[in-house]
Amino acid sequence: MSALLEIEGLRVTIGSTAAVRGASLTVNKGETHCLVGESGCGKSITALSVMGLLPKGSRRETTALRFAGQEIGRFGERDMSRLRGDRMAMIFQEPMTSLNPAYTVGSQMTEVLRRHRGTPRAQAVDRAAELLARVGITAPGLRLGQFPHQLSGGLRQRVMIAMALMCDPELLIADEPTTALDVTVQAQILRLLAGLQKDLGLGILLITHDLGIVARVADRVSVMYAGEVVESAPTAALFTAPDHPYTRGLLSCVPVPGKVKRDEPLGSIPGVVPRIQPGFAGCGFRDRCAMATPACAGTIPRRDAGGGHEVLCVLEPRWGGAAAA
Amino acid sequence: MSGTAAIEVRGLKREFRVRQGLFAPPKRVIAVDDVSFAVPAGSVLGVVGESGCGKSTLARLILGLLPPTAGDVLVDGQRLSGMDRRARARLIQPVFQDPFASLNPKRRVRDIVAMPLIAQGNIAGADVDRRVAEALERVGLSKDQGVRFPAQLSGGQRQRVAIARALVLRPRIVVCDEPTSALDVSVQAQILNLLAELRRDLGLTYLFISHNLAVVEHIASEVAVMYLGRIVERAESETLFATPRHPYTKALLASVLTPEPGLGVPDVGLGDAMPDPANIPPGCRFHPRCPVAVAKCSVAAPPTLRDAVGLAECHLVERAA
């Protein structure tokens, strides 16, 4: 497998908050890489910095940022806008806010192709109709003439996905693509993404807070906390042998039907997610961690637990036995 | 536990009139359609279903925030419709989804929690202070946090404020409408643990509404599944999750993604026909999406089967022996 997107040492500062603090991750071709974490951990900011869509007033530094082997960290807005929507595309959580309410589905979908490729209108419309059918929308001709408010949430998200695919991207970044949807529709959308990935060989960076989604769709998982990737592993390894105290804590918080007894307390992580100021050193989780020692305020080693499993923690891999939390 | 149910609803129905265009005649949308059930004191009834199934309208009817079009709500054996607002507030209280929207941003936490006591109009100032302090302590908030404003608190702490406000009048019943949906998983676990502990210690009864089935399974003793305004299945929580009877319940359970790697995303088999409360299909209202529908499902509404297991509305469900 070859690397499609390589992020090394990403740092993003927004105002007086260090939003991302040296995150690294790699998305391979044809692979789904899930970036999981709680709100404010920096996962969406990581995605936006790849797309060059960071909010005004934020500063981004990287050791390397490569897309399909090419360094894009120094790209200006002009070069980035040529990549965006063409070779790399993004879908967001709330399709109602990312679709323009004043234009029909058809005109928004064809704009991408006409702008990037100069495709004639009639051909672009054919392509849009074909993709709407591909994402499971019946009567695509009718939908092309409709406005976003005339569609249900599930349909809008399908339109977003179809629009992202217009130019045959190599990389799809999906930021919480099913969070606003019902569980039944969520299952349909995730199946759709998995099918598209298989057929088109897409690399997907999927951002989510839902460990259930991660377990079911990811090839590889990176767990983010306070702006750092604290653990990264192949999916099975992460769920059977989580190593970082935060990952273990997070997994114990999820109620699983048939596994956790009713009225028995769920595991929980005390305290709240900290806001990290620039210049903060050491492990961002140490104030909430039961295993914290004075060493946690120093430089934290990145440990290799074998098999592509890496942990950012002072503890030895498999501490306290390989017990899953 | 006496024979009176904490909550009982009989033939509850609520219609809305919705205009779908500027000049189009208004359309009748039946959000809750002839729903009846009883919740025994001290238990937790979970209500699940997709958006638009009427679960939040049901909560508002039971809280007395919306008048029903037909039917009755009895809280602790008394009819809600004839009840004084203050008496109702002493019996039943809400906790809503969004602690950002449900707390007044310009008031301090202790004033927010004191409001239900002050609204009663006959509680002395010293008693108000004492009971507010008690309620804050009960939900794990410090005195110091009591003088802050909601914007200075995290999402989980804000939801604790909402719970303290609900408990300050010492109600018997709390209606929780998606109480953890806006929270992160680690915070969700804290709030669920708190709600479970409060129920045990104070003998509360919950109506617990959520779209998250794993959360409902964890907290509810009984579960009702709603589809387009009707309860299509109801059973003890263990039974419903182990042996669902209605095809819709089966599909909902199949779409729960548990954190178990390697299982993939299941095909729930519901197709693309989305439920629309303004256009309820004839016959069984679930038949356009039902993977096992037969000819009569599109013609005749299924009977309401009540047996030893619970309730089910499906032509294909047989009476339990």
HADDOCK unambig.tbl for C-alpha pairs under 7 A between the chains (distance, minus, plus):
assign (segid A and resid 38 and name CA) (segid B and resid 184 and name CA) 5.84 0.50 0.50
assign (segid A and resid 39 and name CA) (segid B and resid 184 and name CA) 6.79 0.50 0.50
assign (segid A and resid 182 and name CA) (segid B and resid 50 and name CA) 5.79 0.50 0.50
assign (segid A and resid 182 and name CA) (segid B and resid 51 and name CA) 6.73 0.50 0.50
assign (segid A and resid 183 and name CA) (segid B and resid 255 and name CA) 5.91 0.50 0.50
assign (segid A and resid 183 and name CA) (segid B and resid 256 and name CA) 6.78 0.50 0.50
assign (segid A and resid 184 and name CA) (segid B and resid 252 and name CA) 6.34 0.50 0.50
assign (segid A and resid 184 and name CA) (segid B and resid 255 and name CA) 5.51 0.50 0.50
assign (segid A and resid 184 and name CA) (segid B and resid 268 and name CA) 6.94 0.50 0.50
assign (segid A and resid 187 and name CA) (segid B and resid 255 and name CA) 5.85 0.50 0.50
assign (segid A and resid 187 and name CA) (segid B and resid 265 and name CA) 6.29 0.50 0.50
assign (segid A and resid 187 and name CA) (segid B and resid 266 and name CA) 6.94 0.50 0.50
assign (segid A and resid 190 and name CA) (segid B and resid 265 and name CA) 6.95 0.50 0.50
assign (segid A and resid 191 and name CA) (segid B and resid 265 and name CA) 6.10 0.50 0.50
assign (segid A and resid 211 and name CA) (segid B and resid 259 and name CA) 5.61 0.50 0.50
assign (segid A and resid 212 and name CA) (segid B and resid 257 and name CA) 4.74 0.50 0.50
assign (segid A and resid 212 and name CA) (segid B and resid 258 and name CA) 4.66 0.50 0.50
assign (segid A and resid 212 and name CA) (segid B and resid 259 and name CA) 4.01 0.50 0.50
assign (segid A and resid 213 and name CA) (segid B and resid 257 and name CA) 6.17 0.50 0.50
assign (segid A and resid 215 and name CA) (segid B and resid 259 and name CA) 5.09 0.50 0.50
assign (segid A and resid 215 and name CA) (segid B and resid 260 and name CA) 5.53 0.50 0.50
assign (segid A and resid 215 and name CA) (segid B and resid 261 and name CA) 4.27 0.50 0.50
assign (segid A and resid 216 and name CA) (segid B and resid 260 and name CA) 6.88 0.50 0.50
assign (segid A and resid 216 and name CA) (segid B and resid 261 and name CA) 5.41 0.50 0.50
assign (segid A and resid 216 and name CA) (segid B and resid 262 and name CA) 6.27 0.50 0.50
assign (segid A and resid 216 and name CA) (segid B and resid 263 and name CA) 6.01 0.50 0.50
assign (segid A and resid 216 and name CA) (segid B and resid 264 and name CA) 4.51 0.50 0.50
assign (segid A and resid 216 and name CA) (segid B and resid 265 and name CA) 5.84 0.50 0.50
assign (segid A and resid 217 and name CA) (segid B and resid 264 and name CA) 6.15 0.50 0.50
assign (segid A and resid 235 and name CA) (segid B and resid 261 and name CA) 6.67 0.50 0.50
assign (segid A and resid 236 and name CA) (segid B and resid 261 and name CA) 5.74 0.50 0.50
assign (segid A and resid 250 and name CA) (segid B and resid 186 and name CA) 6.16 0.50 0.50
assign (segid A and resid 253 and name CA) (segid B and resid 185 and name CA) 6.35 0.50 0.50
assign (segid A and resid 253 and name CA) (segid B and resid 186 and name CA) 5.54 0.50 0.50
assign (segid A and resid 253 and name CA) (segid B and resid 189 and name CA) 5.43 0.50 0.50
assign (segid A and resid 254 and name CA) (segid B and resid 185 and name CA) 6.69 0.50 0.50
assign (segid A and resid 255 and name CA) (segid B and resid 214 and name CA) 5.76 0.50 0.50
assign (segid A and resid 255 and name CA) (segid B and resid 215 and name CA) 6.20 0.50 0.50
assign (segid A and resid 255 and name CA) (segid B and resid 218 and name CA) 6.50 0.50 0.50
assign (segid A and resid 256 and name CA) (segid B and resid 214 and name CA) 5.85 0.50 0.50
assign (segid A and resid 256 and name CA) (segid B and resid 258 and name CA) 6.12 0.50 0.50
assign (segid A and resid 257 and name CA) (segid B and resid 214 and name CA) 5.49 0.50 0.50
assign (segid A and resid 257 and name CA) (segid B and resid 217 and name CA) 6.19 0.50 0.50
assign (segid A and resid 261 and name CA) (segid B and resid 218 and name CA) 6.96 0.50 0.50
assign (segid A and resid 262 and name CA) (segid B and resid 218 and name CA) 4.84 0.50 0.50
assign (segid A and resid 262 and name CA) (segid B and resid 219 and name CA) 5.96 0.50 0.50
assign (segid A and resid 263 and name CA) (segid B and resid 196 and name CA) 6.32 0.50 0.50
assign (segid A and resid 263 and name CA) (segid B and resid 219 and name CA) 6.64 0.50 0.50
assign (segid A and resid 265 and name CA) (segid B and resid 193 and name CA) 5.41 0.50 0.50
assign (segid A and resid 266 and name CA) (segid B and resid 189 and name CA) 5.83 0.50 0.50
assign (segid A and resid 266 and name CA) (segid B and resid 193 and name CA) 6.50 0.50 0.50
assign (segid A and resid 267 and name CA) (segid B and resid 189 and name CA) 6.80 0.50 0.50
assign (segid A and resid 268 and name CA) (segid B and resid 186 and name CA) 5.54 0.50 0.50
assign (segid A and resid 268 and name CA) (segid B and resid 189 and name CA) 5.70 0.50 0.50
assign (segid A and resid 268 and name CA) (segid B and resid 190 and name CA) 5.87 0.50 0.50
assign (segid A and resid 269 and name CA) (segid B and resid 186 and name CA) 5.83 0.50 0.50
